[in-house]
Amino acid sequence: MGLVRLENIDKNYRVGEVEVEALREVSVEIGKGAFVSFIGPSGSGKTTLLNIIGCLDKPSRGRAEVAGQEISGFSRRRAAEFRGENIGFVFQSFNLLPVLTVAENVEYPLVMVKKIAAAERKRLVKQMLEVVGLADQAGKYPDAISGGQKQRVAVARALVTKPELVLADEPTANLDHATAGVVMNLMKRLRNEFGTTFIFSTHDPRIIDQVDAKFTLLDGRLTNNGSETGEYHV
């Protein structure tokens, strides 16, 4: 059974008097432990699709299911609870809080969504920073570390709650080639160690070359070698 199942997803936006079709009849199933990417040019619908899977947005039509739960009808509060319990996020701009140290940034989701004693939080943060090779940077602030280190902090933060699913939106866009390779190898290793499902949104060949499967979006539709298809499974 898939961890993520989307059935005939449409997403429409209104821009002034014009209705924009961001996604059209998208059906896809992604299994547990997958390492996959949605690819396509800017404006193809990649980020919109990730936002729906991550409970940050709702489809206009269709059914979206993650971890066995139908998420399309979630209230804002329930969506936030579900994200905190099941999903980690990695963004191209890192989204670290500048007033918090590296350790505090990683700890933040534990404080916000998990009822965990302070001592256990500290243990989990220390463990995750060791996993990503940044234990010696714990007391520094984000503006004192490199871009690659910031992205590794973001990966640690995404995984500290032990989510089943991590969504990564253009996670290598602000990294040089060598650093992007380090971050991708780290995420692949963490997938193998923890069984976490990683879904990327990207047009970066440095990611596309490393995923197990890729789904191409063009004008809001899943395509295969440029032709429209039905469902995809991985």
C-alpha positions as CSV (number, residue, x, y, z in Angstrom):
1,M,0.0,0.0,0.0
2,G,1.3,3.5,-0.9
3,L,2.3,6.0,1.7
4,V,1.0,8.8,-0.6
5,R,-2.0,8.3,-2.9
6,L,-3.4,11.0,-5.1
7,E,-6.5,10.4,-7.2
8,N,-7.6,12.8,-10.0
9,I,-6.2,15.9,-8.2
10,D,-7.1,19.2,-9.7
11,K,-6.0,22.6,-8.3
12,N,-7.4,25.9,-9.6
13,Y,-6.5,29.4,-8.5
14,R,-8.2,32.7,-9.3
15,V,-5.9,35.5,-10.4
16,G,-8.1,38.5,-10.8
17,E,-10.8,37.5,-13.3
18,V,-8.8,34.5,-14.7
19,E,-8.9,31.0,-13.3
20,V,-5.6,29.2,-13.5
21,E,-5.4,25.4,-13.6
22,A,-2.3,24.6,-11.6
23,L,-2.9,20.8,-11.5
24,R,-5.1,18.6,-13.7
25,E,-6.2,15.0,-13.1
26,V,-3.0,14.1,-11.2
27,S,-3.0,10.5,-10.0
28,V,0.1,9.0,-8.3
29,E,0.9,6.4,-5.7
30,I,4.3,6.5,-3.8
31,G,5.3,3.7,-1.5
32,K,7.1,3.8,1.9
33,G,10.8,4.3,1.7
34,A,10.7,5.8,-1.8
35,F,13.2,8.4,-3.0
36,V,11.5,10.1,-5.8
37,S,11.1,13.5,-7.4
38,F,8.5,15.6,-9.3
39,I,10.3,17.3,-12.1
40,G,9.4,19.9,-14.7
41,P,9.9,23.6,-15.6
42,S,9.0,26.5,-13.4
43,G,5.2,26.9,-13.3
44,S,4.5,23.2,-14.1
45,G,2.8,22.5,-10.7
46,K,5.6,20.9,-8.7
47,T,5.4,23.0,-5.6
48,T,1.6,23.1,-5.7
49,L,1.6,19.3,-5.7
50,L,4.1,19.1,-2.7
51,N,1.9,21.7,-0.8
52,I,-1.1,19.4,-1.2
53,I,0.8,16.3,-0.1
54,G,2.1,18.3,2.9
55,C,-1.3,19.6,4.0
56,L,-0.3,23.2,3.2
57,D,-3.0,23.5,0.5
58,K,-6.1,21.7,-0.5
59,P,-7.1,20.3,-3.9
60,S,-10.0,21.8,-5.8
61,R,-11.1,18.3,-6.7
62,G,-9.9,14.8,-6.2
63,R,-8.7,12.7,-3.2
64,A,-5.4,13.0,-1.4
65,E,-4.3,10.3,1.1
66,V,-1.1,10.3,3.2
67,A,-0.2,7.6,5.7
68,G,-3.6,6.0,5.4
69,Q,-5.5,9.2,6.1
70,E,-7.6,11.2,3.7
71,I,-6.2,14.7,4.1
72,S,-8.2,16.7,1.6
73,G,-10.9,17.6,4.1
74,F,-8.7,18.4,7.0
75,S,-9.4,21.6,9.0
76,R,-6.5,24.0,9.3
77,R,-5.9,22.8,12.9
78,R,-6.0,19.1,12.0
79,A,-3.7,19.7,9.0
80,A,-1.2,21.4,11.2
81,E,-1.3,18.5,13.7
82,F,-0.9,16.0,10.9
83,R,2.1,17.8,9.4
84,G,3.8,17.9,12.8
85,E,3.2,14.2,13.5
86,N,4.0,12.8,10.0
87,I,5.8,15.2,7.7
88,G,9.1,16.9,7.6
89,F,10.0,19.8,5.2
90,V,13.3,20.9,3.6
91,F,13.2,24.2,1.6
92,Q,15.6,25.7,-0.9
93,S,15.9,28.9,1.3
94,F,16.6,26.7,4.4
95,N,14.0,28.6,6.5
96,L,16.1,28.5,9.7
97,L,15.1,30.9,12.4
98,P,18.0,33.4,12.7
99,V,17.5,34.1,16.4
100,L,17.8,30.5,17.3
101,T,21.0,28.5,17.5
102,V,21.6,25.4,15.3
103,A,20.5,23.1,18.1
104,E,17.4,25.3,18.9
105,N,16.4,25.2,15.2
106,V,16.5,21.4,15.2
107,E,14.6,21.3,18.5
108,Y,11.9,23.7,17.4
109,P,9.5,21.1,15.9
110,L,9.8,19.0,19.0
111,V,8.8,22.0,21.1
112,M,5.9,22.9,18.8
113,V,4.3,19.5,18.0
114,K,5.6,16.9,20.4
115,K,5.0,16.6,24.1
116,I,8.5,15.5,25.0
117,A,10.4,16.3,28.1
118,A,13.3,18.8,27.8
119,A,16.0,16.2,28.5
120,E,14.6,13.9,25.8
121,R,14.4,16.7,23.3
122,K,18.1,17.6,24.0
123,R,19.0,13.9,23.5
124,L,17.2,13.7,20.2
125,V,18.7,17.0,18.9
126,K,22.2,15.9,19.8
127,Q,21.6,12.5,18.1
128,M,20.3,14.1,14.9
129,L,23.1,16.7,14.7
130,E,25.6,13.9,15.1
131,V,23.9,12.0,12.2
132,V,24.3,15.0,9.9
133,G,27.8,15.8,11.1
134,L,27.1,19.1,12.8
135,A,27.4,18.3,16.5
136,D,30.3,20.8,16.8
137,Q,28.1,23.6,15.3
138,A,25.2,23.2,17.8
139,G,25.8,26.5,19.6
140,K,26.3,28.7,16.5
141,Y,23.6,30.8,14.8
142,P,22.6,30.3,11.2
143,D,24.4,33.4,9.9
144,A,27.7,31.9,11.2
145,I,27.6,28.7,9.2
146,S,27.8,27.9,5.4
147,G,24.9,27.3,3.0
148,G,25.6,23.6,2.9
149,Q,25.7,23.4,6.7
150,K,22.4,25.3,6.9
151,Q,20.8,22.8,4.6
152,R,22.1,19.9,6.7
153,V,20.6,21.6,9.8
154,A,17.3,21.8,7.8
155,V,17.5,18.1,7.1
156,A,18.2,17.4,10.8
157,R,15.2,19.5,11.7
158,A,13.0,17.7,9.2
159,L,14.0,14.3,10.6
160,V,14.1,14.9,14.3
161,T,10.4,14.1,14.8
162,K,11.0,10.8,12.9
163,P,8.4,11.5,10.3
164,E,7.4,8.9,7.7
165,L,7.6,11.5,4.9
166,V,10.0,14.3,4.1
167,L,9.1,16.8,1.4
168,A,12.0,18.7,-0.1
169,D,11.2,21.7,-2.4
170,E,14.3,22.6,-4.6
171,P,16.7,21.7,-1.7
172,T,19.8,22.1,-3.7
173,A,19.0,25.3,-5.6
174,N,21.2,27.5,-3.4
175,L,24.1,25.1,-3.1
176,D,27.2,24.6,-5.2
177,H,27.8,21.3,-7.0
178,A,30.0,19.7,-4.4
179,T,27.8,20.7,-1.5
180,A,24.6,19.6,-3.3
181,G,26.2,16.2,-3.7
182,V,27.0,16.0,0.0
183,V,23.4,16.9,1.0
184,M,21.9,14.4,-1.5
185,N,24.1,11.6,-0.3
186,L,23.1,12.5,3.3
187,M,19.4,12.3,2.5
188,K,19.8,9.0,0.7
189,R,21.8,7.6,3.6
190,L,19.1,8.7,6.1
191,R,16.4,7.1,3.8
192,N,18.3,3.9,4.0
193,E,18.8,4.1,7.8
194,F,15.4,5.3,8.9
195,G,13.1,4.1,6.1
196,T,11.9,7.7,5.5
197,T,10.2,8.5,2.3
198,F,11.7,11.5,0.4
199,I,9.7,13.3,-2.2
200,F,11.5,16.1,-4.0
201,S,10.3,19.0,-6.2
202,T,13.1,20.1,-8.6
203,H,14.5,20.7,-12.0
204,D,18.0,20.2,-10.8
205,P,19.8,17.3,-12.6
206,R,21.9,16.8,-9.4
207,I,18.8,15.4,-7.8
208,I,17.2,13.9,-10.8
209,D,20.2,11.7,-11.4
210,Q,20.0,10.2,-7.9
211,V,16.3,9.5,-7.3
212,D,14.8,6.0,-7.7
213,A,11.9,7.3,-9.9
214,K,10.8,10.7,-11.3
215,F,7.4,12.0,-12.3
216,T,7.4,14.7,-14.9
217,L,4.9,17.6,-14.7
218,L,4.0,19.8,-17.6
219,D,1.3,22.4,-17.4
220,G,-0.1,20.7,-14.4
221,R,-0.4,17.2,-15.8
222,L,1.8,14.2,-15.2
223,T,3.4,13.2,-18.5
224,N,5.6,10.4,-19.8
225,N,8.0,11.3,-22.6
226,G,5.7,14.2,-23.4
227,S,2.5,12.2,-23.7
228,E,-0.3,12.3,-21.1
229,T,-0.8,9.2,-19.1
230,G,-3.0,7.9,-16.3
231,E,-1.7,6.8,-12.9
232,Y,1.9,6.3,-11.8
233,H,3.0,3.9,-9.1
234,V,6.4,3.5,-7.4
